[in-house]
Amino acid sequence: MHRLVKKYLNFKTAFFFLSLFLFILLPLLSLDAGISGDEELHFSQSEKVINYMESWGKDKSALHTSTTHLKYYGQFFDNATTIFIKWLNIEDIYQFRHVANSIAGWGTIFLSGLLAVFIAGYRTGFLTLLLFMVSSRFLGHTWNNLKDIPFALGYIATIYFIFLVIKKLPKLSLKYVLLLILGLAFTIGIRSGGIILICYLFLFTGLYLVSNYIGRQKWITSKTILNSFLVILIISVLGYSLGLILWPFGLEEPLKNPWLSYKAMAQFPTTLRQIFEGSVWWSDQLPWYYLIKYMAISIPTIVIAGLLIFAVSTKKIFKSQQWIFIFFLEFSFLFPLFFIILGNSNVYGGWRHIIFLYPPFVILSALGYNWIINNFQSLKYKIALLIAFLVLCIHPVKFIIKNHPYEYLYFNEWIGGLKGAYGNYETDYYFHTIREASGWLQNHIEETNLLNENKIKVASNFPVSWLFRHSQDRISTQYIKYYSRGNYDWDFAIIANAYVHPFQLKNNIWPPENTIHTININGVPVCAILERKTKEDYEGYLALKKKNFDQALFLLKRAIKMNPGNESVYINLSIAYLNSGNVDAAKKYLNKCLEIYPEYEVAIYQLAKIQHIDGQTNEAIKLYVRNLEYNYKHFPSYVGLAMVYFDTGNNQLAVKNLKRCIGINPGYKPALITLGNYYKKTGKSELAKRYLNYTKENL
């Protein structure tokens, strides 16, 4: 009996049983996922890619992505998924995408486990699977992140296939060679950064041959070395070429454009404002340790502890026969991380841009635990280790069970969980909670019999038309910006807390008082449904646009009594009072706005303009400077500050600020026009023409 148990209940059996369980579980869990912040854009781009393919390159819309920059993405997985959606006539396209992505996530976990098995056996592989199961953030992205999860799959799969190929040298396995070609093609087809794997292939092969040469392996000859590099050259060319199949930009100029894509991705032109350490930062200005700290506070302690054990035990672990593959794996984790940090790359959304580094991270962590198990022979030590392992699993497992499908919002114990991170770090930056909120609102409208002959108008700071597609005859939807919500016509609004200022999150100013329901995770609100008490704020805005200032003041003052936390009403009131000649009242309402949002650029800018008009130039300068300290990309403030400097005779500072503005945003026409007119006025006609011509080029 003992022999039967030992034979069948071993780590190999456990590994494959758990892998099968996850293969069933992950797609089922993905059915609950919301639409991520990027999905609509990437699905739309994939449709354009298909049009490009079907028209044999005549339809160039996939190449015209000046605002989204999506032409630089190969997005092979998105494109392939959309092809299946078209072929199979899938109605619920996003649910299909989520299931497909969960399978890619499973593939990442399974192949990471197999790589761990390759290095240190099935116990390490089994530990790798367990560590992934408690990796809340990774699981959360597995539901609906069709960019980063498939790239992680391609990255770890290709590294695994590289190991399998070079381990066989000087012989070659056709199966492994084909898998490596497909792995390279898959990864490069998602992002041009996958080309780094070709560099790995040459580097790892070279180092493997050198290590065997030093070890006096008889099979190392000049002929085998030459043949090995010839084979990997062929593999690289085929993998690279196949990676361009569903990538229009890459196909247009196969050698030049992938390089251009790589440069664009290294310093991605789209920047976002992010909450980090309780302040708002532009993503291209975040501190160098941003990624490291985010990983430290949002990866489960159990995984971090294993990596620390590995780091401490590196010398002893590297004495194993597989030391060179452990070194390669460690390199594949550390090199990209330091390359991104030292290159000051534009990253945001936590560490999702480097989620491809998480599989090596987990495997190294599992190696750390495996080393401890091997070196703790005493049963009581092994029991203590098991208890410690289980205790450290409690925090992430509890979060996963309680908060599905919002696993990606996980923060570990060291930051105080999600409550400790709230207002200090981003929470629902990918807008996952919008789906649940949309479902609740549709039920609320039905249950309260609000439907009538007029459509209910639903607004959101995330596109929700797909989520309300079955109610189009009764409910209309629109996208709005939260801080200008009073300037739109809506009955209900669904607002995720992305881009809400941390001051308001920490001081319970958000959600606003007209909230009728919130989506709470671990006791903190991450999404709110607002019901409009009055439309006098919107009507006042319309009156303001028509320059009917008395009517605007009447409506807006009534609106602010009903909802004293509406920033857009304060802004509109100040404009209405200013145009009515009441400067003091205009200042008063702007200052009230700043009480609930002290860093609101629109209010500070408006107040600075009023101070300038009122002759308070020193106060105006202070306000403009304050605004630019909060947000160095608030371009109107550069122009406003320059105008104050021009009026006070400080032309040098005025020009300096205008040039700084243009240096950040070369197409900002107010700055170009102001600087061009200054040069025209001062007789510098050539400079004037240059800047004024720029405005025509940017039309």
Phi and psi in degrees as a GROMACS rama.xvg file:
@    title "Ramachandran Plot"
@    xaxis  label "Phi"
@    yaxis  label "Psi"
@TYPE xy
-59.7791  -40.3122  HIS-2
-65.6986  -38.2142  ARG-3
-64.8143  -43.4287  LEU-4
-61.9355  -45.3628  VAL-5
-64.2819  -33.7579  LYS-6
-71.3843  -44.1025  LYS-7
-99.5555  -27.1992  TYR-8
-100.768  65.3842  LEU-9
-116.332  179.558  ASN-10
-68.2433  -28.5365  PHE-11
-64.5083  -47.4061  LYS-12
-61.7279  -44.7478  THR-13
-61.6799  -39.3187  ALA-14
-61.2989  -49.9628  PHE-15
-74.0961  -31.7612  PHE-16
-65.6059  -45.1649  PHE-17
-66.4624  -37.1323  LEU-18
-62.072  -43.4348  SER-19
-64.3384  -41.6891  LEU-20
-59.1893  -44.663  PHE-21
-67.4272  -34.4026  LEU-22
-62.0867  -32.603  PHE-23
-82.6556  -42.2552  ILE-24
-69.9511  -46.6004  LEU-25
-61.32  -46.5183  LEU-26
-60.8846  -35.6497  PRO-27
-65.2917  -42.3445  LEU-28
-68.0532  -29.2794  LEU-29
-67.5178  -17.8171  SER-30
-64.8386  -20.0158  LEU-31
-88.9131  -5.45973  ASP-32
-73.0915  149.164  ALA-33
-86.0686  175.998  GLY-34
-82.1139  129.392  ILE-35
-77.1945  165.666  SER-36
-61.2047  -24.1668  GLY-37
-103.15  -9.04642  ASP-38
-61.6087  -44.4152  GLU-39
-61.054  -41.5378  GLU-40
-63.9962  -44.2899  LEU-41
-72.466  -33.9608  HIS-42
-66.2801  -42.5002  PHE-43
-60.9625  -41.7347  SER-44
-64.1676  -38.4455  GLN-45
-64.5236  -34.153  SER-46
-65.8402  -37.7986  GLU-47
-67.1488  -36.0336  LYS-48
-63.3148  -42.361  VAL-49
-63.5613  -39.6368  ILE-50
-62.0956  -38.7976  ASN-51
-61.0723  -45.4342  TYR-52
-66.6226  -46.0987  MET-53
-66.8674  -27.2107  GLU-54
-93.904  7.93549  SER-55
54.8431  41.6378  TRP-56
88.7015  1.11169  GLY-57
-77.0264  -36.2979  LYS-58
-82.1421  107.817  ASP-59
-97.4532  11.8686  LYS-60
-60.4668  -28.3116  SER-61
-67.7467  -15.7025  ALA-62
-96.5694  -9.86809  LEU-63
-102.05  82.8481  HIS-64
-131.194  55.0807  THR-65
-63.6782  -30.6902  SER-66
-91.8725  -35.6231  THR-67
-93.3473  -22.8832  THR-68
61.4441  22.4439  HIS-69
-72.5277  -13.2569  LEU-70
-62.9704  -24.128  LYS-71
-75.4668  -16.9813  TYR-72
-86.9491  132.363  TYR-73
-71.1121  -34.3982  GLY-74
36.8216  47.5268  GLN-75
-53.5607  -43.9013  PHE-76
-66.0644  -43.2449  PHE-77
-57.006  -48.4393  ASP-78
-64.1543  -43.8639  ASN-79
-63.9634  -40.5961  ALA-80
-62.3687  -41.9815  THR-81
-65.9954  -35.1911  THR-82
-59.7794  -44.9172  ILE-83
-65.0826  -38.3116  PHE-84
-59.694  -42.6536  ILE-85
-68.0474  -46.1165  LYS-86
-62.2956  -41.405  TRP-87
-93.8399  0.429525  LEU-88
54.2301  47.3728  ASN-89
-70.1267  128.722  ILE-90
-83.6603  -48.9135  GLU-91
-88.5814  84.4978  ASP-92
-64.5719  -35.9579  ILE-93
-75.0615  -35.4801  TYR-94
-63.6014  -40.996  GLN-95
-62.6745  -43.4199  PHE-96
-59.4016  -40.8286  ARG-97
-68.1614  -40.6294  HIS-98
-62.9166  -45.4437  VAL-99
-59.8133  -41.7716  ALA-100
-68.735  -35.5838  ASN-101
-64.7321  -32.2233  SER-102
-69.2249  -37.6392  ILE-103
-63.4941  -38.9256  ALA-104
-63.5777  -42.8017  GLY-105
-61.5542  -42.7845  TRP-106
-59.3382  -37.8364  GLY-107
-62.589  -45.1991  THR-108
-66.1895  -46.4799  ILE-109
-63.6525  -46.9402  PHE-110
-69.6726  -31.0247  LEU-111
-62.9563  -41.2927  SER-112
-63.062  -43.013  GLY-113
-64.4391  -37.4091  LEU-114
-64.7955  -39.7233  LEU-115
-63.8465  -38.7925  ALA-116
-61.4936  -44.2229  VAL-117
-56.7792  -39.0458  PHE-118
-82.8436  -43.9792  ILE-119
-141.241  14.4896  ALA-120
96.1166  174.415  GLY-121
-69.8194  -25.032  TYR-122
-64.653  -43.9401  ARG-123
-65.1671  -38.1917  THR-124
-62.7008  -41.9739  GLY-125
-64.995  -42.1911  PHE-126
-61.7581  -37.5087  LEU-127
-60.4916  -44.6949  THR-128
-61.9485  -42.6811  LEU-129
-62.4549  -42.036  LEU-130
-65.9242  -35.7128  LEU-131
-66.0633  -35.612  PHE-132
-64.8852  -24.7154  MET-133
-102.321  5.00136  VAL-134
-84.5007  84.744  SER-135
-57.7595  -48.1913  SER-136
-63.8233  -42.5034  ARG-137
-60.9097  -45.2433  PHE-138
-60.7025  -41.8927  LEU-139
-59.5501  -39.5497  GLY-140
-74.4133  -23.2359  HIS-141
-63.1257  -26.2227  THR-142
-70.8642  -37.012  TRP-143
-153.613  15.4784  ASN-144
-101.393  89.3301  ASN-145
-81.8031  5.06495  LEU-146
-97.892  -57.5212  LYS-147
-81.2668  -35.6025  ASP-148
-69.5886  -49.156  ILE-149
-60.156  -35.3824  PRO-150
-65.4693  -38.8278  PHE-151
-61.9917  -40.1641  ALA-152
-60.0185  -50.0493  LEU-153
-61.5227  -38.4015  GLY-154
-65.1185  -52.3671  TYR-155
-73.4316  -33.3306  ILE-156
-63.6423  -44.5176  ALA-157
-66.5514  -39.4101  THR-158
-61.4532  -43.2896  ILE-159
-60.7097  -45.3385  TYR-160
-67.8134  -33.4747  PHE-161
-60.505  -45.4582  ILE-162
-59.9206  -44.2614  PHE-163
-63.9493  -39.272  LEU-164
-68.0906  -49.5248  VAL-165
-73.4396  -25.0776  ILE-166
-64.3009  -28.6641  LYS-167
-81.7814  -13.9995  LYS-168
-56.27  141.538  LEU-169
-83.7883  -4.4968  PRO-170
-78.9408  162.715  LYS-171
-128.94  138.034  LEU-172
-101.207  119.596  SER-173
-58.3037  -38.5801  LEU-174
-60.148  -47.423  LYS-175
-68.9231  -36.0617  TYR-176
-63.0812  -44.8821  VAL-177
-64.2766  -41.0704  LEU-178
-62.459  -39.7008  LEU-179
-66.0124  -41.457  LEU-180
-60.4743  -44.6683  ILE-181
-66.7502  -37.7712  LEU-182
-63.1135  -44.684  GLY-183
-61.7851  -46.1698  LEU-184
-61.8667  -44.3147  ALA-185
-60.6901  -45.8226  PHE-186
-72.1024  -45.6396  THR-187
-63.6003  -34.0833  ILE-188
-68.7666  -16.9159  GLY-189
-91.2025  -47.9734  ILE-190
-144.681  143.474  ARG-191
-62.7765  -21.9111  SER-192
-60.1228  -16.9872  GLY-193
-62.6003  -16.7035  GLY-194
-60.8107  -23.0373  ILE-195
-59.2527  -26.0584  ILE-196
-68.005  -28.1457  LEU-197
-66.2103  -40.1577  ILE-198
-62.0434  -42.5863  CYS-199
-57.9037  -43.7607  TYR-200
-57.8332  -47.0389  LEU-201
-68.6822  -43.4009  PHE-202
-63.991  -50.3709  LEU-203
-65.1686  -39.2831  PHE-204
-63.2565  -45.5592  THR-205
-60.8899  -46.9461  GLY-206
-65.9069  -36.334  LEU-207
-64.2337  -43.0292  TYR-208
-66.1281  -40.7632  LEU-209
-62.5828  -44.7437  VAL-210
-63.0399  -36.8341  SER-211
-73.9871  -31.8148  ASN-212
-66.2737  -43.4205  TYR-213
-63.3446  -35.1401  ILE-214
-78.998  6.18227  GLY-215
58.3254  41.2326  ARG-216
-72.935  130.267  GLN-217
-67.6867  -24.4977  LYS-218
-76.133  -10.5563  TRP-219
-77.9974  107.854  ILE-220
-133.401  167.985  THR-221
-60.8954  -32.9036  SER-222
-68.1656  -45.193  LYS-223
-66.5763  -35.8392  THR-224
-64.6098  -46.4312  ILE-225
-62.2291  -44.7602  LEU-226
-63.9314  -39.0956  ASN-227
-62.2183  -47.3837  SER-228
-70.7527  -29.6155  PHE-229
-65.5754  -41.7233  LEU-230
-65.5782  -45.1634  VAL-231
-70.8707  -25.7635  ILE-232
-65.3925  -44.4255  LEU-233
-63.5004  -43.0799  ILE-234
-59.1968  -44.3273  ILE-235
-64.0647  -44.9739  SER-236
-63.1608  -44.1332  VAL-237
-67.4995  -42.8207  LEU-238
-63.2128  -43.8176  GLY-239
-61.5473  -47.2658  TYR-240
-64.0418  -44.7295  SER-241
-66.2048  -28.714  LEU-242
-66.6285  -15.4319  GLY-243
-93.5995  -3.15684  LEU-244
-55.8314  -43.3178  ILE-245
-109.422  31.4094  LEU-246
-126.85  94.394  TRP-247
-53.3369  -45.3659  PRO-248
-62.3798  -40.1563  PHE-249
-68.9504  -36.3561  GLY-250
-69.0173  -30.9939  LEU-251
-61.3665  -45.4741  GLU-252
-142.593  89.6116  GLU-253
-59.0548  -25.8526  PRO-254
-95.3012  -41.0636  LEU-255
-79.1891  -48.5054  LYS-256
-67.52  -38.6018  ASN-257
-59.5469  -34.1744  PRO-258
-67.5483  -42.3918  TRP-259
-61.8873  -38.9842  LEU-260
-63.2252  -44.1576  SER-261
-59.5927  -44.0096  TYR-262
-64.321  -38.7682  LYS-263
-67.143  -39.6198  ALA-264
-71.3831  -32.4283  MET-265
-65.1008  -35.2286  ALA-266
-128.794  72.4548  GLN-267
-58.8568  129.485  PHE-268
-69.4572  -23.0174  PRO-269
-81.3321  122.364  THR-270
-115.568  146.391  THR-271
-126.325  157.108  LEU-272
-91.0816  132.47  ARG-273
-130.308  145.906  GLN-274
-86.2992  125.507  ILE-275
-147.673  125.302  PHE-276
55.2811  37.2608  GLU-277
81.8989  0.621113  GLY-278
-121.9  164.799  SER-279
-99.0658  126.986  VAL-280
-124.229  149.414  TRP-281
-77.5483  142.167  TRP-282
-62.7654  -25.7729  SER-283
-85.9936  4.59363  ASP-284
-121.426  7.67973  GLN-285
-64.7466  150.073  LEU-286
-64.8113  157.536  PRO-287
-59.1793  -28.9635  TRP-288
-89.1759  9.33086  TYR-289
-51.4102  -53.0162  TYR-290
-64.8604  -43.8176  LEU-291
-62.877  -44.4486  ILE-292
-67.4172  -41.4409  LYS-293
-61.4246  -39.9517  TYR-294
-65.7757  -40.3989  MET-295
-64.2226  -31.3175  ALA-296
-99.4447  -5.66153  ILE-297
-128.347  -2.65226  SER-298
-92.705  136.745  ILE-299
-55.1537  142.762  PRO-300
-57.4917  -34.0872  THR-301
-61.1174  -36.6497  ILE-302
-75.9128  -42.6178  VAL-303
-62.5131  -40.7326  ILE-304
-60.6344  -41.6975  ALA-305
-62.5504  -39.6403  GLY-306
-66.2699  -38.8789  LEU-307
-64.8497  -38.5559  LEU-308
-62.6147  -42.712  ILE-309
-60.0961  -44.8004  PHE-310
-62.4225  -42.678  ALA-311
-66.7467  -33.5914  VAL-312
-99.4124  12.879  SER-313
-52.331  -46.5942  THR-314
-59.2376  -42.987  LYS-315
-73.5154  -37.9679  LYS-316
-64.8919  -35.8105  ILE-317
-73.8681  -2.38737  PHE-318
-82.6383  -7.18195  LYS-319
-71.3083  163.395  SER-320
-63.4461  -26.3086  GLN-321
-94.3924  22.6052  GLN-322
-56.3292  -38.2334  TRP-323
-68.1952  -33.6123  ILE-324
-73.8607  -31.5524  PHE-325
-65.0325  -41.7473  ILE-326
-61.6788  -45.2002  PHE-327
-59.549  -41.8287  PHE-328
-65.7277  -43.1392  LEU-329
-62.4822  -40.8725  GLU-330
-62.4369  -41.5641  PHE-331
-67.7922  -18.0732  SER-332
-89.7223  -47.492  PHE-333
-77.7261  -40.8119  LEU-334
-59.8429  -52.3704  PHE-335
-62.264  -36.2747  PRO-336
-61.5956  -49.604  LEU-337
-71.4183  -32.2511  PHE-338
-62.479  -43.3363  PHE-339
-67.2577  -42.298  ILE-340
-67.501  -48.0965  ILE-341
-68.8091  -28.6006  LEU-342
-80.9918  -2.11866  GLY-343
53.1174  45.0263  ASN-344
-67.8392  153.452  SER-345
-81.1168  104.852  ASN-346
-124.875  154.123  VAL-347
-162.112  176.391  TYR-348
69.3012  43.5258  GLY-349
68.6595  -137.27  GLY-350
-109.686  26.8569  TRP-351
-66.3237  -27.6456  ARG-352
-66.397  -23.0094  HIS-353
-114.019  27.4569  ILE-354
-63.7444  -19.0118  ILE-355
-66.4835  -17.4938  PHE-356
-85.6447  -9.81213  LEU-357
-69.3772  -40.4897  TYR-358
-55.9101  -48.6919  PRO-359
-59.224  -37.0273  PRO-360
-57.1114  -48.7877  PHE-361
-66.3455  -42.2497  VAL-362
-62.9299  -43.6064  ILE-363
-62.3294  -37.945  LEU-364
-62.6022  -43.9531  SER-365
-63.3061  -36.8978  ALA-366
-62.458  -37.4482  LEU-367
-61.6034  -46.5418  GLY-368
-65.8155  -38.6834  TYR-369
-63.4157  -37.5302  ASN-370
-64.6122  -41.5501  TRP-371
-62.4958  -44.1892  ILE-372
-60.8573  -41.7525  ILE-373
-64.9235  -31.2963  ASN-374
-99.5359  -7.07024  ASN-375
-102.536  94.5813  PHE-376
-80.4802  -26.1829  GLN-377
-69.3132  134.547  SER-378
-62.2763  -39.7014  LEU-379
-66.4748  -33.4217  LYS-380
-68.4249  -38.4307  TYR-381
-67.9376  -37.2161  LYS-382
-65.6295  -42.2832  ILE-383
-62.0206  -40.7882  ALA-384
-63.8293  -42.3784  LEU-385
-62.3434  -42.9735  LEU-386
-63.1891  -44.8611  ILE-387
-62.1722  -40.6196  ALA-388
-60.5933  -46.9947  PHE-389
-66.9812  -38.8214  LEU-390
-63.2704  -43.24  VAL-391
-68.3944  -19.9259  LEU-392
-79.127  -18.8995  CYS-393
-59.4013  -47.396  ILE-394
-60.4854  -53.353  HIS-395
-68.1128  -36.8835  PRO-396
-65.0629  -41.9841  VAL-397
-61.0917  -41.865  LYS-398
-65.035  -43.198  PHE-399
-61.432  -47.2048  ILE-400
-66.3569  -42.6853  ILE-401
-76.4998  -29.547  LYS-402
-120.92  17.3903  ASN-403
-60.5583  136.254  HIS-404
-100.059  30.806  PRO-405
-101.911  34.6009  TYR-406
-57.6861  -27.8504  GLU-407
-71.432  -5.38933  TYR-408
-89.8298  8.57348  LEU-409
-67.5369  136.882  TYR-410
-128.908  144.327  PHE-411
-84.01  -175.715  ASN-412
-64.3227  -28.7918  GLU-413
-68.8187  -21.247  TRP-414
-105.506  -0.504199  ILE-415
87.3605  24.8665  GLY-416
67.5436  -164.003  GLY-417
-63.0982  -35.9394  LEU-418
-61.6196  -42.0071  LYS-419
-68.9247  -29.6809  GLY-420
-84.289  -18.6191  ALA-421
-61.5475  123.503  TYR-422
86.6164  -12.1504  GLY-423
-107.452  -24.8522  ASN-424
-140.876  161.823  TYR-425
-64.4938  143.542  GLU-426
-111.618  -95.8552  THR-427
-86.0724  61.6572  ASP-428
-70.2952  -15.5631  TYR-429
-101.881  5.99062  TYR-430
61.6856  33.6226  PHE-431
-63.9983  -31.9298  HIS-432
-74.0238  -10.1655  THR-433
-61.6048  -34.6544  ILE-434
-63.4865  -48.6745  ARG-435
-62.7518  -41.6135  GLU-436
-64.0014  -39.1828  ALA-437
-64.742  -41.0783  SER-438
-63.5289  -42.737  GLY-439
-62.3077  -43.6738  TRP-440
-65.9738  -41.1048  LEU-441
-61.6058  -41.2831  GLN-442
-64.9765  -40.1563  ASN-443
-62.7621  -42.4789  HIS-444
-64.3433  -41.2663  ILE-445
-66.9517  -47.1162  GLU-446
-68.5627  -30.8672  GLU-447
-95.653  8.65821  THR-448
53.1299  43.9242  ASN-449
-82.5053  -14.1031  LEU-450
-71.9894  134.647  LEU-451
-143.175  -161.411  ASN-452
-67.7432  -21.2534  GLU-453
-94.1233  142.715  ASN-454
-69.0117  140.279  LYS-455
-74.124  133.936  ILE-456
-103.287  117.757  LYS-457
-111.137  128.182  VAL-458
-113.403  158.093  ALA-459
-158.08  155.349  SER-460
-88.1292  20.5528  ASN-461
-147.467  139.925  PHE-462
-61.7017  122.47  PRO-463
-119.412  10.7913  VAL-464
-57.7015  -38.6058  SER-465
-64.4201  -38.9026  TRP-466
-70.8767  -20.2346  LEU-467
-110.414  19.7421  PHE-468
-63.6452  -27.204  ARG-469
-84.7716  -1.64365  HIS-470
-122.754  22.9601  SER-471
-61.5186  -28.6468  GLN-472
-76.3745  -15.6214  ASP-473
-118.215  -24.126  ARG-474
-131.535  129.516  ILE-475
-104.468  153.227  SER-476
-128.663  155.267  THR-477
-154.58  154.612  GLN-478
-89.5609  137.051  TYR-479
-135.965  160.673  ILE-480
-94.6899  132.57  LYS-481
-57.4335  -45.8979  TYR-482
-76.3224  -5.96802  TYR-483
-119.761  29.84  SER-484
-61.4047  -27.2412  ARG-485
-70.4219  -11.8905  GLY-486
-94.9024  9.08397  ASN-487
-121.276  156.177  TYR-488
-95.5298  109.928  ASP-489
-151.566  159.522  TRP-490
-104.034  -39.5077  ASP-491
-132.079  149.896  PHE-492
-133.304  137.034  ALA-493
-107.912  117.53  ILE-494
-126.283  112.712  ILE-495
-78.7171  154.203  ALA-496
-82.8647  12.1892  ASN-497
-64.4066  134.841  ALA-498
69.0747  14.7126  TYR-499
-88.0014  136.063  VAL-500
-67.8781  140.561  HIS-501
-59.2181  -30.1883  PRO-502
-57.7485  -42.1628  PHE-503
-72.9553  -34.9125  GLN-504
-66.9856  -42.5321  LEU-505
-74.3194  -27.5039  LYS-506
-104.898  19.0433  ASN-507
56.6948  28.9884  ASN-508
-82.0636  -28.4452  ILE-509
-113.965  135.672  TRP-510
-69.5633  152.552  PRO-511
-69.8355  169.764  PRO-512
-71.0852  -15.2912  GLU-513
-92.0045  23.5248  ASN-514
-76.8053  133.372  THR-515
-110.021  -12.7583  ILE-516
-161.968  144.714  HIS-517
-129.327  151.359  THR-518
-96.4028  111.873  ILE-519
-104.609  138.676  ASN-520
-127.076  120.447  ILE-521
52.2297  36.9957  ASN-522
86.4768  2.49736  GLY-523
-119.453  140.989  VAL-524
-78.2564  130.529  PRO-525
-118.822  -10.4332  VAL-526
-150.949  140.927  CYS-527
-130.426  145.33  ALA-528
-109.43  121.991  ILE-529
-104.999  142.422  LEU-530
-114.581  129.797  GLU-531
-75.4306  125.251  ARG-532
-82.3941  -31.5922  LYS-533
-152.511  152.131  THR-534
-104.708  15.8659  LYS-535
-68.0655  -24.4482  GLU-536
-66.2247  -42.6695  ASP-537
-69.7075  -41.9742  TYR-538
-64.9063  -36.6822  GLU-539
-65.7096  -37.8782  GLY-540
-63.2161  -42.3308  TYR-541
-64.2655  -40.6702  LEU-542
-63.3034  -38.2302  ALA-543
-63.2  -41.1281  LEU-544
-63.7541  -32.9846  LYS-545
-84.6042  3.73004  LYS-546
64.1328  25.0755  LYS-547
-91.8105  79.1162  ASN-548
-69.3997  -36.3763  PHE-549
-63.5715  -45.626  ASP-550
-64.2391  -40.4288  GLN-551
-61.2241  -44.8074  ALA-552
-62.7432  -42.5651  LEU-553
-59.4563  -47.7676  PHE-554
-71.2646  -43.3774  LEU-555
-68.9726  -35.4228  LEU-556
-66.8154  -36.357  LYS-557
-67.2894  -39.8409  ARG-558
-65.4406  -39.3653  ALA-559
-70.8816  -26.3554  ILE-560
-68.9459  -36.3955  LYS-561
-73.6983  -33.6403  MET-562
-142.602  81.4772  ASN-563
-70.6736  -0.875649  PRO-564
-105.096  16.4054  GLY-565
-94.3461  104.523  ASN-566
-59.9597  -38.7615  GLU-567
-64.9796  -31.3021  SER-568
-68.9856  -40.5541  VAL-569
-60.767  -42.6257  TYR-570
-62.2026  -46.7665  ILE-571
-66.6721  -37.0857  ASN-572
-61.564  -42.1943  LEU-573
-64.0541  -39.2025  SER-574
-66.1003  -42.5639  ILE-575
-64.1914  -44.1648  ALA-576
-66.0473  -39.534  TYR-577
-61.6531  -42.6178  LEU-578
-73.8799  -16.3586  ASN-579
-92.3048  -0.0841112  SER-580
90.0324  4.27822  GLY-581
-100.512  84.2763  ASN-582
-66.2979  -40.1553  VAL-583
-62.0632  -41.4688  ASP-584
-66.5461  -37.61  ALA-585
-60.8148  -44.7285  ALA-586
-64.0172  -40.5658  LYS-587
-57.3181  -46.7068  LYS-588
-74.0367  -29.7196  TYR-589
-67.8766  -40.0541  LEU-590
-66.5286  -34.7582  ASN-591
-63.9322  -38.9835  LYS-592
-62.3208  -41.1604  CYS-593
-71.3537  -16.2691  LEU-594
-68.4428  -33.9701  GLU-595
-97.4472  -9.99128  ILE-596
-153.895  81.4616  TYR-597
-61.7374  -22.9129  PRO-598
-108.062  21.9861  GLU-599
-72.2373  109.815  TYR-600
-59.999  -37.5712  GLU-601
-63.8994  -43.0725  VAL-602
-69.6801  -43.13  ALA-603
-64.2385  -42.522  ILE-604
-62.1331  -44.7884  TYR-605
-64.2627  -39.7693  GLN-606
-66.7176  -39.4106  LEU-607
-63.3182  -41.8191  ALA-608
-60.3516  -42.4782  LYS-609
-65.5437  -42.371  ILE-610
-61.8721  -37.4397  GLN-611
-64.4882  -47.3302  HIS-612
-60.7803  -36.7772  ILE-613
-80.9179  2.15183  ASP-614
84.6288  4.01897  GLY-615
-89.8067  70.067  GLN-616
-66.1979  -38.0008  THR-617
-63.0557  -42.4728  ASN-618
-65.3929  -38.7634  GLU-619
-62.5982  -44.4761  ALA-620
-60.9285  -45.3645  ILE-621
-58.2076  -42.3942  LYS-622
-68.1051  -43.4097  LEU-623
-62.255  -43.9305  TYR-624
-63.4585  -42.7063  VAL-625
-58.5457  -42.0506  ARG-626
-62.8286  -42.5312  ASN-627
-73.6641  -22.9362  LEU-628
-70.4639  -38.2469  GLU-629
-70.4179  -41.1027  TYR-630
-146.19  98.0764  ASN-631
-71.2742  -4.90986  TYR-632
-106.599  19.3257  LYS-633
-85.9146  86.2075  HIS-634
-63.3601  -34.7328  PHE-635
-58.6313  -29.5209  PRO-636
-68.8497  -31.7356  SER-637
-62.8431  -44.8527  TYR-638
-67.1168  -44.277  VAL-639
-59.959  -43.748  GLY-640
-63.9437  -40.8337  LEU-641
-62.0671  -39.6426  ALA-642
-64.2933  -37.5506  MET-643
-64.9763  -44.1629  VAL-644
-63.7655  -39.8307  TYR-645
-60.2326  -43.2517  PHE-646
-66.8776  -28.2203  ASP-647
-96.1139  7.75465  THR-648
81.9219  7.16054  GLY-649
-95.2163  69.7496  ASN-650
-65.0698  -32.6621  ASN-651
-62.4745  -46.0886  GLN-652
-67.1272  -35.3067  LEU-653
-61.6511  -49.1003  ALA-654
-63.1508  -40.6646  VAL-655
-58.4838  -43.6459  LYS-656
-69.9662  -38.2224  ASN-657
-64.9347  -40.5591  LEU-658
-68.9533  -35.1179  LYS-659
-63.7889  -41.5824  ARG-660
-60.8438  -47.2542  CYS-661
-67.5565  -32.2445  ILE-662
-63.3915  -34.0159  GLY-663
-82.6431  -41.492  ILE-664
-131.861  87.9457  ASN-665
-61.3172  -18.4503  PRO-666
-100.084  11.0692  GLY-667
-77.1191  102.851  TYR-668
-63.8075  -40.3502  LYS-669
-56.7063  -38.5418  PRO-670
-70.5226  -41.2504  ALA-671
-62.8171  -44.7  LEU-672
-65.7021  -44.5668  ILE-673
-61.7258  -43.8551  THR-674
-69.825  -40.5726  LEU-675
-61.3026  -43.5047  GLY-676
-66.3005  -35.398  ASN-677
-62.896  -47.0037  TYR-678
-64.9849  -34.9915  TYR-679
-64.8357  -42.5142  LYS-680
-66.5518  -33.0606  LYS-681
-93.4064  9.70492  THR-682
83.7245  8.6316  GLY-683
-93.8627  75.8005  LYS-684
-64.6119  -36.1052  SER-685
-66.4747  -44.7746  GLU-686
-64.0771  -40.0173  LEU-687
-59.4011  -47.5701  ALA-688
-60.2508  -42.2929  LYS-689
-58.1979  -49.2016  ARG-690
-73.2506  -36.9426  TYR-691
-71.047  -30.8309  LEU-692
-69.5706  -31.6037  ASN-693
-58.7548  -34.5764  TYR-694
-66.2186  -34.7074  THR-695
-70.4216  -37.3208  LYS-696
-66.8239  -27.1092  GLU-697
-97.5819  14.5214  ASN-698
